Amino acid sequence: MTSEHDTTSARALDVETTSSETQQHTFVNIAEPSVARAYDWYLGGSHNTAVDRAFAEQYAHILPAKTMAIDNRQFLRRVVTYLIETEGIRQFVDIGSGIPTVGNVHEIAHEITPDVKVVYVDNDPVAVEQSRIILRDNPHARVIDADLRTPAHILDHHDLLETLDLTQPTAVLMVAVLHFVGGDHDPDHIIGQYLSELPAGSFLAVSHLSHEHVGSELAEKVHHGSRVYRDAGKPLYSRNSADLAHWLRRCEVFAPGIVPVTQWRPESPHPDTRPEHQLIIGALARTR
């Protein structure tokens, strides 16, 4: 998820966007950093500007942002793989999906089975348009330009309803996105709205910035880094496992529970437990 983009700046990029019904021009503000484009830089992508890179480098000077992004992406891969191979899930909604980089949900899924369907959701125009370009000839994946905080709009969107059957179990992925939602927007209520519309046996995967499992020095850097985002008009919040447990109280949280993402069903019997790998916590839960 990204914050509202400003189309009033003189420094803007004209991006032609298309959907199943319309073709229009969206002006992308490149005078201020984008959360999605900064994350693209953390992952080694190329869809970012000098402004994005300067912002991302400022944050990365405080915290190991690239390590955090890679840990998060590997968590996403393990969650998607588990849901397909073990739980038989064939439908995914990836909310706050960002700019397509290596290891997108449909790529992970289609390495396992070709019948998985994916709907991506983001409100960054570059992320949406790049996704549309990549998915143009893919009948099993769509992208929606929408905000995480509008569950009804997303779940009733014609592109989603044309792609997914919401009477069947569906996995909703909120990976590294809820930490951009402040308490004033009530993330618990937002999550409740999604859960109320999903059939029993659906899944919700979340990951979130946290200082819970690190010492005081690194915890202070987490707060310092959050100020960098806040000062750029992109508020970023650190929360703990109790917060996530409250959001997921309506669900059955799968073992190992709410843990640093490197410790969520790791492929190695000895996951990396150094502090820099403890900054993102996550969980997978099933709706009742």
C-alpha positions as CSV (number, residue, x, y, z in Angstrom):
1,M,0.0,0.0,0.0
2,T,1.1,3.5,-0.7
3,S,-0.1,6.9,0.5
4,E,-2.2,9.2,-1.7
5,H,-0.2,10.4,-4.7
6,D,-0.1,14.1,-5.4
7,T,-0.9,15.0,-9.0
8,T,-0.6,18.7,-8.6
9,S,3.2,18.8,-8.7
10,A,5.0,20.3,-11.7
11,R,7.3,17.4,-11.7
12,A,5.1,14.6,-12.8
13,L,5.4,11.6,-15.1
14,D,2.5,11.0,-17.5
15,V,1.7,7.2,-17.4
16,E,-0.8,5.7,-19.8
17,T,-2.9,3.3,-17.8
18,T,-5.4,0.8,-19.0
19,S,-8.0,-1.5,-17.6
20,S,-10.5,-4.0,-19.0
21,E,-12.8,-1.1,-19.8
22,T,-10.9,2.1,-20.0
23,Q,-7.7,3.8,-21.1
24,Q,-6.6,6.9,-19.4
25,H,-3.6,9.0,-18.4
26,T,-2.4,9.1,-14.8
27,F,0.1,11.7,-13.7
28,V,2.7,10.2,-11.4
29,N,4.4,12.6,-9.0
30,I,8.1,12.0,-9.1
31,A,9.0,15.0,-7.0
32,E,8.4,13.1,-3.8
33,P,9.3,9.5,-2.8
34,S,7.0,6.6,-3.3
35,V,6.7,3.8,-0.8
36,A,6.3,1.2,-3.6
37,R,9.2,2.5,-5.5
38,A,11.5,2.7,-2.4
39,Y,10.6,-1.0,-1.7
40,D,11.4,-1.8,-5.3
41,W,14.9,-0.3,-4.7
42,Y,15.3,-2.4,-1.5
43,L,14.6,-5.5,-3.6
44,G,17.0,-4.5,-6.3
45,G,14.4,-3.4,-8.8
46,S,14.8,-0.6,-11.4
47,H,11.4,1.1,-11.2
48,N,12.5,3.9,-9.0
49,T,13.7,7.5,-9.4
50,A,16.6,9.5,-7.9
51,V,14.2,10.9,-5.3
52,D,13.0,7.4,-4.4
53,R,16.6,6.2,-4.1
54,A,17.7,9.1,-1.9
55,F,14.8,8.5,0.4
56,A,15.4,4.7,0.5
57,E,19.1,5.1,1.1
58,Q,18.3,7.4,4.0
59,Y,16.2,4.7,5.6
60,A,18.7,2.0,4.8
61,H,21.4,4.0,6.5
62,I,19.5,3.6,9.7
63,L,18.1,0.1,9.3
64,P,19.0,-3.0,7.2
65,A,16.1,-2.3,4.8
66,K,17.3,-4.6,2.0
67,T,17.7,-7.5,4.5
68,M,14.2,-6.8,5.8
69,A,12.7,-6.7,2.4
70,I,14.4,-9.9,1.3
71,D,13.3,-11.7,4.6
72,N,9.8,-10.5,3.9
73,R,9.8,-11.7,0.3
74,Q,11.1,-15.1,1.4
75,F,8.2,-15.3,3.9
76,L,5.8,-14.6,1.2
77,R,7.2,-17.4,-0.9
78,R,6.9,-19.9,1.9
79,V,3.4,-18.8,2.8
80,V,2.2,-19.1,-0.8
81,T,3.9,-22.4,-1.3
82,Y,2.4,-23.9,1.9
83,L,-1.1,-22.7,1.1
84,I,-1.0,-24.3,-2.4
85,E,0.8,-27.5,-1.5
86,T,-0.7,-28.2,1.9
87,E,-4.0,-26.4,2.1
88,G,-5.0,-26.6,-1.6
89,I,-5.6,-22.9,-2.0
90,R,-6.1,-21.8,-5.6
91,Q,-7.1,-18.1,-5.1
92,F,-5.0,-15.2,-3.8
93,V,-5.6,-11.5,-3.2
94,D,-2.3,-9.7,-2.7
95,I,-3.0,-6.4,-1.1
96,G,-0.3,-3.7,-1.2
97,S,1.5,-5.9,-3.8
98,G,3.8,-3.1,-5.0
99,I,5.9,-2.9,-8.1
100,P,6.5,-6.3,-9.7
101,T,9.9,-7.7,-8.9
102,V,11.3,-11.2,-8.8
103,G,9.1,-13.6,-6.9
104,N,5.5,-12.3,-7.4
105,V,2.7,-14.4,-6.1
106,H,1.6,-15.7,-9.5
107,E,5.2,-16.7,-10.4
108,I,5.6,-18.6,-7.1
109,A,2.2,-20.2,-7.6
110,H,2.6,-21.2,-11.2
111,E,5.9,-22.9,-10.5
112,I,3.7,-25.4,-8.5
113,T,0.4,-25.5,-10.5
114,P,-1.0,-23.5,-13.4
115,D,-4.5,-23.2,-12.1
116,V,-3.9,-20.7,-9.4
117,K,-5.6,-17.3,-9.8
118,V,-4.2,-14.1,-8.3
119,V,-5.6,-10.5,-8.0
120,Y,-3.0,-7.9,-7.0
121,V,-4.1,-4.6,-5.3
122,D,-2.1,-1.4,-5.0
123,N,-2.7,2.3,-5.2
124,D,0.6,3.3,-6.6
125,P,0.1,4.1,-10.3
126,V,3.5,2.9,-11.3
127,A,3.0,-0.4,-9.4
128,V,-0.4,-0.8,-11.0
129,E,0.7,-0.1,-14.6
130,Q,3.8,-2.3,-14.4
131,S,1.7,-5.1,-13.1
132,R,-0.8,-4.6,-16.0
133,I,2.1,-4.8,-18.4
134,I,3.4,-8.0,-16.9
135,L,0.0,-9.6,-16.6
136,R,-1.4,-8.5,-20.0
137,D,-1.4,-12.0,-21.5
138,N,-2.0,-13.9,-18.2
139,P,-5.7,-15.0,-17.9
140,H,-5.1,-16.1,-14.3
141,A,-4.0,-12.8,-12.8
142,R,-5.3,-9.2,-12.6
143,V,-4.3,-6.0,-10.9
144,I,-6.7,-3.5,-9.2
145,D,-5.9,0.1,-8.5
146,A,-7.4,0.5,-5.0
147,D,-6.5,1.3,-1.4
148,L,-6.2,-1.4,1.4
149,R,-8.5,0.7,3.5
150,T,-11.5,0.2,1.2
151,P,-12.4,-3.5,1.6
152,A,-15.8,-3.3,0.0
153,H,-14.5,-1.5,-3.1
154,I,-11.8,-4.2,-3.5
155,L,-14.0,-7.3,-2.9
156,D,-16.8,-6.0,-5.1
157,H,-14.5,-4.9,-7.9
158,H,-15.5,-6.3,-11.2
159,D,-12.0,-7.4,-12.1
160,L,-11.7,-9.4,-8.9
161,L,-15.1,-10.9,-9.3
162,E,-14.3,-11.9,-12.9
163,T,-11.1,-13.6,-11.7
164,L,-12.0,-15.2,-8.4
165,D,-14.9,-17.1,-7.0
166,L,-15.4,-15.7,-3.5
167,T,-17.6,-18.6,-2.5
168,Q,-14.4,-20.7,-2.5
169,P,-11.5,-20.5,0.1
170,T,-9.3,-17.6,-0.7
171,A,-6.0,-16.4,0.7
172,V,-5.6,-12.7,1.4
173,L,-2.0,-11.5,1.7
174,M,-1.2,-8.3,3.7
175,V,2.5,-8.6,3.6
176,A,4.5,-5.5,4.7
177,V,1.5,-3.2,4.2
178,L,-0.4,-2.9,7.5
179,H,2.5,-0.9,9.1
180,F,1.4,2.0,6.8
181,V,-2.0,2.0,8.4
182,G,-2.3,4.2,11.5
183,G,-4.6,3.6,14.4
184,D,-6.8,6.5,13.2
185,H,-7.8,4.2,10.3
186,D,-8.5,1.3,12.6
187,P,-6.7,-1.6,11.1
188,D,-8.6,-4.1,13.3
189,H,-11.9,-2.9,11.8
190,I,-10.4,-3.1,8.2
191,I,-9.2,-6.6,8.7
192,G,-12.6,-7.6,10.2
193,Q,-14.3,-6.3,7.1
194,Y,-12.2,-8.5,4.9
195,L,-12.7,-11.5,7.1
196,S,-16.4,-11.1,7.2
197,E,-16.6,-11.4,3.4
198,L,-14.4,-14.5,3.1
199,P,-15.8,-18.0,3.2
200,A,-14.9,-20.3,6.1
201,G,-11.5,-22.0,5.4
202,S,-10.0,-18.9,3.8
203,F,-6.6,-17.5,5.0
204,L,-5.0,-14.3,6.0
205,A,-1.2,-13.8,6.0
206,V,0.3,-10.7,7.5
207,S,3.7,-9.3,8.1
208,H,4.6,-6.1,10.0
209,L,7.5,-4.0,11.1
210,S,8.3,-4.6,14.8
211,H,10.9,-3.8,17.4
212,E,9.6,-6.4,19.8
213,H,12.4,-9.0,19.3
214,V,15.4,-6.6,19.3
215,G,17.4,-4.7,21.9
216,S,16.9,-1.1,22.9
217,E,19.6,0.3,20.5
218,L,18.0,-1.3,17.4
219,A,14.5,-0.5,18.7
220,E,15.5,3.1,18.8
221,K,16.7,2.9,15.2
222,V,13.3,1.4,14.3
223,H,11.6,4.5,15.7
224,H,14.2,6.8,14.0
225,G,13.5,5.1,10.7
226,S,9.8,5.5,11.1
227,R,10.4,9.2,11.5
228,V,12.1,9.3,8.1
229,Y,8.9,7.9,6.5
230,R,6.7,10.2,8.6
231,D,8.7,13.3,7.6
232,A,8.2,12.3,4.0
233,G,4.5,12.2,4.5
234,K,4.4,8.3,4.6
235,P,3.7,7.4,8.2
236,L,5.2,4.0,9.2
237,Y,4.3,2.2,12.5
238,S,6.0,-0.5,14.5
239,R,3.8,-2.9,16.3
240,N,4.2,-6.1,18.4
241,S,2.8,-9.6,18.3
242,A,0.0,-8.7,20.8
243,D,-1.3,-6.2,18.2
244,L,-1.3,-8.8,15.4
245,A,-2.9,-11.4,17.8
246,H,-5.7,-8.9,18.5
247,W,-6.3,-8.4,14.7
248,L,-6.3,-12.2,14.2
249,R,-8.4,-13.2,17.2
250,R,-11.3,-14.2,14.9
251,C,-9.0,-16.7,13.2
252,E,-7.0,-19.8,13.9
253,V,-3.4,-18.8,13.9
254,F,-1.1,-21.6,12.5
255,A,2.0,-22.7,14.2
256,P,4.6,-21.4,14.9
257,G,2.3,-18.4,15.7
258,I,3.3,-14.8,15.4
259,V,7.1,-14.8,15.0
260,P,9.9,-13.0,13.2
261,V,9.3,-14.0,9.5
262,T,12.7,-15.7,9.3
263,Q,11.4,-18.2,11.9
264,W,8.1,-18.9,10.2
265,R,8.4,-22.4,8.8
266,P,12.0,-21.8,7.6
267,E,13.5,-24.0,5.0
268,S,16.7,-24.3,7.0
269,P,16.6,-26.1,10.4
270,H,18.8,-23.2,11.7
271,P,17.2,-19.9,10.7
272,D,19.2,-16.7,11.0
273,T,18.3,-15.2,14.4
274,R,20.6,-12.2,14.3
275,P,18.9,-9.0,15.3
276,E,18.7,-7.6,11.8
277,H,16.5,-10.6,10.9
278,Q,14.0,-10.0,13.7
279,L,12.6,-6.7,12.5
280,I,9.6,-8.1,10.6
281,I,7.1,-10.3,12.3
282,G,4.4,-12.3,10.6
283,A,1.7,-15.0,10.8
284,L,-0.7,-17.1,8.8
285,A,-4.2,-17.6,10.0
286,R,-7.4,-19.4,8.8
287,T,-10.9,-18.0,9.0
288,R,-13.4,-19.9,11.1
